[in-house]
Amino acid sequence: MSLALVHSRARAGVNAPAVRIEVLLSGGLPHTQMVGLPETAVRESRDRVRAAIVCSQFEFPQRRITINLAPADLPKEGGRFDLAIALGILAASGQIDTQVLSRYEFLGELALTGELRGVNGVLPAALAAARLGRTLIVPPENAAEAGLAGHADVRVARTLLEACAGLGERTLPKALPADVASLPMPDLRDVRGQPQARRALEVAAAGGHHLLLIGTPGCGKTLLASRLPGILPDATELEALETATVASCTGGGIDTARWRQRPYRSPHHTASAVSLVGGGSFPRPGEISLAHNGVLFLDELPEWSRHALEVLREPLESGQVVVARASRSEAFPARFQLVAAFVRNPTM
């Protein structure tokens, strides 16, 4: 009987709680059992891990394997634990050194060939690993995102075999943010005339005020609203990391060329209340959280449902939204400037 312990990170809202993966090899008929509240995609990792270990020229142990994902009351989703589970099996079977695993945390989904695929929520995991002084190993797809956490030690592995080699004498490459020039933002120079509206934008930008634009169709309400982020004060590194962390947890990825720019979100008026504030069985951030430290633009304001507008009241006051479900609740940041617009009736 042998036991190995590997560290990883789950995704819970915009946080990355620690997950301890315990792998026990014991006598009995060959069987792999996984416990610790895994959802379907996590349970299916047994087959992915087995194929990846065999294709990487390691030996899959023909023993009874028990895998525990602790804490047991935290729901686990996705394929983010594949790499950690594979390394735990290899360590428990004596194929890699178990002593060095305590200095690392692992994230990544395994292909059947042993290659590593990207997962979401890597940036908050990198920040959390740095606070504990551990090195995080991630797939190449997440290298640029994880590199935004400049003080974190994040390494990149392309395959399971490469990750195993990086635990020994070979050093894995460090994750660095993409070296790209910052893209220019829309500017007020594109607006001709409209001196009163331009003045209103400047006052709103200086004081952090919300804004309502009323005018005839085609007079430039949407154009003016999209220029507001460009005249807001520059985001600090902490504000930019908060906004990037929210984007990381949505699965849409982070545009590294614009991560220091304030976000601008313009959902359609048919959007539901859940898409605005966030939700789901595994709560995800909504439009107001994606607009954190930036601008949320609601065009055709009278066309929005009353319920969708009512749910904005509390986030506008508190700067955050709490999505509660039967088994869990998550808090998402939502401090944004609201800009709304609607068409003035010519008979008014």
Secondary structure as UniProt FT lines:
FT   STRAND          2..9
FT   TURN            13..14
FT   STRAND          18..26
FT   STRAND          31..35
FT   HELIX           40..43
FT   HELIX           45..55
FT   TURN            56..57
FT   STRAND          64..70
FT   TURN            72..73
FT   TURN            80..81
FT   HELIX           82..92
FT   TURN            93..94
FT   HELIX           99..103
FT   STRAND          104..106
FT   STRAND          109..110
FT   TURN            112..113
FT   STRAND          115..117
FT   HELIX           122..131
FT   TURN            132..133
FT   STRAND          135..138
FT   HELIX           140..142
FT   HELIX           143..146
FT   TURN            147..148
FT   TURN            150..151
FT   STRAND          154..156
FT   HELIX           160..166
FT   TURN            167..169
FT   HELIX           188..190
FT   HELIX           195..207
FT   STRAND          211..215
FT   TURN            217..218
FT   HELIX           221..231
FT   HELIX           237..248
FT   TURN            249..251
FT   TURN            256..257
FT   TURN            259..260
FT   STRAND          264..265
FT   TURN            269..270
FT   HELIX           273..277
FT   STRAND          278..279
FT   TURN            280..283
FT   STRAND          284..285
FT   HELIX           287..290
FT   TURN            291..293
FT   STRAND          295..298
FT   HELIX           301..303
FT   HELIX           306..310
FT   TURN            311..312
FT   HELIX           313..318
FT   STRAND          320..324
FT   STRAND          329..333
FT   STRAND          337..343
FT   TURN            346..347
//
